[in-house]
Amino acid sequence: DDDGDPDTGGTAVGAPLPRWRISVTTLPMIGDGGVFTTIEDLARWDRNFDDPAVGGPSFVATMLRRGTLTGG
């Protein structure tokens, strides 16, 4: 739902180590703003396009296929 309230039902969070704390955002996790990652993870995804370890070649082909709009 898009009412702006965080949906905590069914949310999994890890148990913090002694010096760490859990920090959960209340921002809506939809659209282009819902991505939390590192530059290292982005580099791994970039490498996956050349050597498809995740998803295999058909996954990469689907990701690279130009979409078609229903209106033309």
C-alpha positions in Angstrom: 0.0 0.0 0.0 1.2 3.5 -0.8 -0.2 5.4 2.2 3.3 6.3 3.5 3.1 4.2 6.6 5.8 1.5 6.9 4.5 -2.0 6.6 6.3 -4.0 9.3 4.2 -7.2 8.9 6.4 -10.1 7.8 9.5 -7.9 7.8 12.8 -9.8 8.6 15.6 -8.0 10.4 18.8 -9.5 11.6 20.0 -9.6 15.2 22.7 -7.0 15.8 26.2 -7.8 17.0 27.1 -6.3 20.4 28.5 -3.0 19.0 25.9 -2.7 16.2 22.4 -1.5 16.1 19.5 -2.2 13.7 18.5 0.9 11.7 15.3 0.4 9.7 14.1 3.2 7.4 10.5 4.3 7.4 10.8 5.6 3.9 8.6 3.9 1.3 10.5 1.2 -0.6 9.0 1.7 -4.0 10.3 3.1 -7.3 13.8 4.2 -8.0 14.4 5.3 -4.4 14.0 1.9 -2.8 17.5 0.6 -3.5 20.2 0.3 -0.8 23.5 -1.0 -2.1 27.2 -0.5 -2.2 29.5 0.3 -5.1 31.0 -3.2 -4.7 27.5 -4.8 -5.2 26.9 -2.6 -8.2 30.3 -3.7 -9.7 29.3 -7.3 -9.1 26.1 -6.8 -11.0 28.0 -5.0 -13.8 30.4 -8.0 -14.1 27.4 -10.4 -14.2 26.3 -9.0 -17.6 29.6 -10.3 -19.1 29.8 -13.5 -17.0 26.2 -14.3 -16.0 26.7 -16.2 -12.7 23.4 -14.9 -11.4 20.3 -15.9 -13.4 22.3 -17.3 -16.3 22.5 -16.1 -19.9 18.7 -16.0 -20.5 18.3 -13.7 -17.5 20.9 -11.3 -18.8 19.3 -11.5 -22.3 15.9 -10.5 -20.8 17.5 -7.7 -18.8 19.1 -6.3 -22.0 16.1 -6.7 -24.3 14.5 -3.4 -25.3 11.0 -3.1 -23.8 7.9 -2.4 -25.9 5.3 0.1 -24.8 1.6 -0.9 -25.2 0.9 2.4 -26.9 3.5 2.0 -29.6 
